[in-house]
Every structure is written in C-alpha cells, then in structure tokens.
Amino acid sequence: MAGDQHYDVIIIGTGAGGGTLAHRLAPTGKRVLILERGDYLPRERDNWDSTAVFVKGKYRAPEYWYDKDGNAFPPEVNYYVGGNTKFYGAALFRLRPEDFGELRHHGGISPAWPIDYTDLEPYYSRAEQLYRVHGRHGEDPTGGPASAQYPFPPVEHEPRIQQLSDDLEKHGLHPFHLPIGVDLTQDDRGRAVHGSACIRCDRVDGFPCLLGAKSDAQVICVDPALEHDNVTMITRADVRRLETDPTGRTVTGVVAELGDGTTATFAADIVVVACGAVNSAVLLLRSAGDRHPDGLANSSGMVGRHYMRHNNLALMAVSKEPNPTRFQKTLALHDWYLGADDWDYPLGGIQMLGKSDADQIHGEAPRWAGAVSPDMPFEVIAHHAVDFWLCGEDLPDPDNRVTLDADGDVHLVLDEKNNIAGLKRLRHKLQGMLGELGMHEHHLLSHSIYLHKGMPIGATAHQAGTVRFGTDPRTSVLDVDCRAHDLDNLYVVDTGFFPSIGAVNPSLTAIANALRVGDHLAGRLN
C-alpha cells in the first residue's frame, strides 16, 4: 500500500484546508500523498432527502464525543472525501479587516491575528476564483477592499427574497448578495440556463450536491489534483499517530489504520495535518511520546485549547404571503456586524438559510408544540417559511478545549454562554422588524434541525481555534506559516489555526490560508 515509499508531502484530510493545499501543490511535480479517513460520499437519492440528512443524520460520522459532564453527543462531522465541505452551504465570506485586529466585545476581547487583512487579501481573491464564488464586492458595507471582483455575478434573488431585500433597504439597511460557491450560469431573469450544472434547487444548504454543482473541496480541488501523476490518495486511511525521530524535531512516520484492517506507516519530508480543528488537536495529543509527553507540538500546552464554533441561531419566520423560493440562500445583512446605534459592541451577521421543507418542519414538531397556530398545518408553514441564520462571534477561551481520556475518547468542554449578549440583540433586531418585512411578528422559531438538535455543543460545523498560530511559542502552537513551533516539518492547515473566528463562515479563510501556506511550501520544496 505504498507504505514503503517516501513522499515529498503527506496531507492528512481533504476538506477546505487539506483539499485546497493538495490542489495548490499538484502542479509542482512533487510527490504528494493524501490520506483520507473516509471514502467518497455515495451518490444516491438520500443525498437530497431531508429525513435522511437532517432527521436521521444518515451521513454524520457514527461516533460520539463527550461533554464536560461526561454526556455523549454526536458531533456534526462528516468523514468523506471533501470533508465537511460536502455538506456546507458554500457561503464563502471573507473576514472583515477589523476581525484581524483586536476587537472589544461585550463578553471580552477578540485577539489580533499575527497577519492582517492585506496579507491574506490576495489569497482571498485566488480562493474566490478557484471556488467559483458568485457575488459582488462593494455591496457589503463592512467588506474590506478586494483586488479582484468575484469571478461570477451574484446569484439573483427569487421574488420573495427580492421583496425582503427591498423592505430591508426601506429601513435604511444594506442587504447584499450572499457570496456563494456554485457552478451556476443564469439567464437575465436569474434562471439556470441549459448547460448550467447548478439548477437552483432547494438542496444547497446542508445537503451534498448530486450534480457536483456545489463548490466543495472534492469537486473543486481533490479530483483535479488527482489528475496529476505525482498525486496519490488513499481513502479509508485513519491516521492514528505521528512518530518522530529521536530528537523530536522531525515527523518521520504517519501511522494509519487502513480499510482492510491493516496498519501502514508512511513517510514524507513535510507532513500537513488538516483533519478539522477538533480532530487535528486529537491527532497531536494522541501522538505524545518521550520528547513530547503532553502531545506533539504542545510545549505551549495550547493544543486543544481555545476551541470556537460561533454563537449561531437558525431561525424560521412565517411569511404572511407564500414563499415559493427554492434557492433561498442569496441574501445577507451585516449592518450590525461591528456595532449598532444602541450598542457599542459587535452583534454579528444575518444571512439566509436553505429553504425549509415539510419534512424538516415535521422533524421540529415536538419542539414547536403550541408555538404556532394549531390551524396552520406543517405543509402550510413550510410554504410560508423564511429561514435565517444569525452568526455571532464566540471568543477564544483556554478552558474551551479538546482533550482525550485514558480510553482515547474525545472530550469537548464548551461555555455555551460565551459572549452571547450580541447575538441576543441581533435576534431582537430581526424580531422587531418582522411585521414590516411581511412576516408574522410572533413567529420566529428556533430551527435547531440545522444545529443537530439535542445538545448545542454538537453543532461543530464551524469548529476552529485548537492549534492557534502566532509569533510566541509560549502562547501558540504554530508559527505564522502554520508550521509547528516545536517541529521542523509539521504544518496544520485547517481552521484550527484561527486565533479568533469573527462572525462569518470560516471556510473561505481556511481555503485562502491553505493557498498561502501552499505558496510557502512550494518555495520550501524547491
């Protein structure tokens, strides 16, 4: 199984970070081995079935983590080629320039990054081109300068969402087209033309795309990378530990359990970990040895600490008029991202979710009992539903952390009340406008099916921060190039490197950073 071969680079994981890095390094001619613990996602009708995806969690990893009280919960993780991007909503936002500096929140300080917006901006532009992002720079009043316009025009609003945008503008607000990665060609009315891969369906958010029309890491990066003879991928390769030389400064072996039940050790000049913020920390902790008794790359004691996952609310309003929208995820609002006239601290952002259907609403029925008029059947609610995602920043806290117990089980400690005052105010802002936005004023229902209902800690889709980068080896795990301070050839390129998370989806920043680190590695390999 190629275990006796030596590679230039081994990349562990194929999501937004690892998949993008493989794509960047493929043209260099260097020998790249990709190890992915999952397999390709099966293409089947259940990919687009709400009950299978949301209610039964068919594609979620069949594993449990444990909270601070020892209660088991199913995390929102998917182990397939492409990682969690197979199921993400492809909302590809840049962080604001202010997010890279120190920001004062009601609940504390969001720390500065060791790079600033201008350092990452060229890579944001490259990431937007690569991931086929549709949008229009200049519409978002909080957006930073862009060196290149989006490669494709915005996905046009359908009539009910256009009306919502117009109503928001009447309030003096600045709604804008949500930047989204899809392979869509539109006519002058916004409809998908013949030959467009994307058909503007209602399955974009939380579902894998049967048509390969969503810009996930498998479609955009991994499959094209594998067209290069110098790139190899082994699926169903669960990396269990990293081994080092006697000095502890160099990773010399990547030990993986393979799909056939055997164990193989792979070697490379450079090893890149991109397993997702939690599992990357888990791998480093599990790789403890004589030279690294507290876990690999953990001389600072920071591996696993400062876990973040955003303060999120998925909410459903009930429109007075029907909402026949199918592709609903086209609008966002950032007017209160950094503060409001009645609040000196950041609130966060509002964006549209994928359109609710009757199956999802039936799945929420027990939680909504008595909250909606009994003479309004679920199918009617679904036809009138308008779905919002509210995203606020949670702050890095060293006590929010990932640990392993003696049995190797993953424990995740999280303060769910971390910096939630801004999010509460954001919900209040939206609630107060419902009547003037053509919605029933008292129906703003928590739509937890998008947050894997049960325990809020299970909503791990935006996980970040467990192996933060920085300039001080005493307080960070990685240097500015995302190389471990403690080792010469170990890098991490998933969202674990984030020192703070802002209040937008983290995927584009992970992609841009992978391109940045890819440039560094290409130079190092040469």
URQUI-V661632 format. One record per helix or strand. SS is the DSSP state (hx for helix, st for strand). FROM is the first residue (numbers start at 1). LEN is the number of residues. If there is no record, write none. Layout:
BEGIN
ss = [SS/SS]
from = [FROM/FROM]
len = [LEN/LEN]
END
This chain:
BEGIN
ss = [st/hx/st/st/hx/hx/st/st/st/hx/st/hx/st/st/hx/st/st/hx/st/st/st/st/st/hx/st/st/st/st/hx/st/st/st/st/st/st/hx/hx/st/st/st/hx/st/hx/hx/st/st/st/st/st/hx/hx]
from = [6/18/32/39/45/50/65/72/80/83/91/97/103/108/117/133/152/159/176/180/186/192/214/217/231/238/251/263/277/308/311/331/340/343/349/358/378/385/401/410/421/439/448/456/464/469/478/483/490/495/507]
len = [7/9/4/1/4/6/2/2/1/4/1/4/3/3/14/2/1/12/2/3/1/1/1/9/4/7/7/11/10/1/9/3/1/1/4/11/7/8/4/4/17/8/4/3/1/1/1/2/3/3/19]
END
